[in-house]
Amino acid sequence: MYICCFRITKSIIYALEDLLRKSKAEVFEKELYPLSLEQLNAEVDKALDDERNNRLIGAEYLKNKIRQRELS
């Protein structure tokens, strides 16, 4: 009895998760639009300025911070 209910519940959860994933993808695609050339150039200029002024954070640094939080 309980095993049967568990399987039904589990299949419902999987179906809802799948629906949620598809819904998120649809929303993302609707909000996705190409950058204009001016927007792209502005993003590149900002990134280059950040690099010149040492406003970058390395991936290794971020990984270490995440590991520290997990251990706390």
Contacts in CASP RR format, 6 or more apart in sequence:
PFRMAT RR
TARGET T0000
AUTHOR 0000-0000-0000
METHOD contacts of the structure
MODEL  1
MYICCFRITKSIIYALEDLLRKSKAEVFEKELYPLSLEQLNAEVDKALDD
ERNNRLIGAEYLKNKIRQRELS
35 43 0 8 1.000
50 56 0 8 1.000
END
